[in-house]
């Protein structure tokens, strides 16, 4: 049985909030930022959700929810700690190809890629 993962992001008087519906339940998250290099906003996701099972990051108005230990799929969006936003273009056995736009396409082992996701 699979459940669809959905979310809704709202700006409130208390900051940016997200409500995430996971198969395990509904969770309220807080999205905060700080200015990083070149005054680029670096977002942090905090709240009570099953962090051992999911990696959740925020950028460009979208939440990126990746099930840890799960499989990568073609078309899946992700955020890499070094290369930034990318889209999975190919999955072949233990190797994953990701297009990072101007930073090019990179091919990485699944278990290494998972360690570098935001």
N, C-alpha and C positions, 0 to 999 in steps of 0.2 A: 504494500500500500504506500503510495507516495502522496504527499501533500504539497500544494503549491506554496512557495515562499513569497510573501508580499510585504510591502512596506509603504509607509506614508511619512513624508517629511513636512514639518511645519516650523515656521518662525514664530516664536512667542516673545513676550516681554522678558522671559528668563533665558533666552537663547534659542538655538536651533535644536529641535527635538525630533525623534523618529519613533514611530510605532512599528515594530517588526512582528509579523505573524510567521512563526516557524512551526514545524510539526509538533514541537514540544510545548507550544503555547504562544501567548502574546507577550512581548517585552517592550518596555519603554527605555529608549536610549537617549543620551545627551551627546550632541556633536559640538565640540569646541575646537578652536583653532589658535595657532600662534603664527607669527610671521617668521618664516624660515629664510633660507638663502634667497637673495634677490627679491626680498619682501613677498615671496610666494607663500600663500596660506598652506599650512600643514595641519590637517585635521586629525583629531583624536576622537574615537568612539568609546563611550563609557556607559555602563549600566549593567544590569543583571541579565545575562543571557548565557546559554551553555557555551562558554569560551573554549572548552575542551573539544567541542564538536564543530564549532563554526569560527571562521575568521571574517570579521566585518570591518570594512573600511569605507570612507566617504570621500568623494572628490567630484567636482564638477556638477554638483546637484544630484548625484546618484549614490546610492549605497551599493557596495559590492559585497555580496554574501557568498562565501565559499565554504563548502563543507570540507572540513579537514579530513584527510584520508580518503576523500572521494576521488572520483575519476575526473579528468579534464575532458571537456567536450569542445568540438570545433564551434567557433563563434562565441565562446565564453569570454566575458570581459574580466580582467584582473588588474591589480596594481602591484607592480614589482618595486621593492625598496630602492633599487638602483636605476632601473630603466623607466619607471613610471607606468602610465596606463598602457595596456596592451590587449590584443585579442588573439585567442588561440586559433591558429590556422591549420594545424595538423597534429594528430596524435598517432604515434606509431610505436606500439609496444611500451617501452619504458621512457620514450623520448617524446617531448612536446615542443612544437614550433609555435612561437609567439611573435606577432607583428607589433612592434613598439613605435610605429609611425616613423618619425624622423630619425629615431635611434636604430632603425632597421629591424630585421627579423633575427631572432635568436632561437637556437635549438638547445634545450636543456633536459636533463634527466628529471623525471617527475618528482622524486624525493628531494632533490636539490632545489627545484623551483618552489616547492611548497614551503621550504625554509625561508625564502626571500619574499614572500607575499606580505603585503601590509594588511 
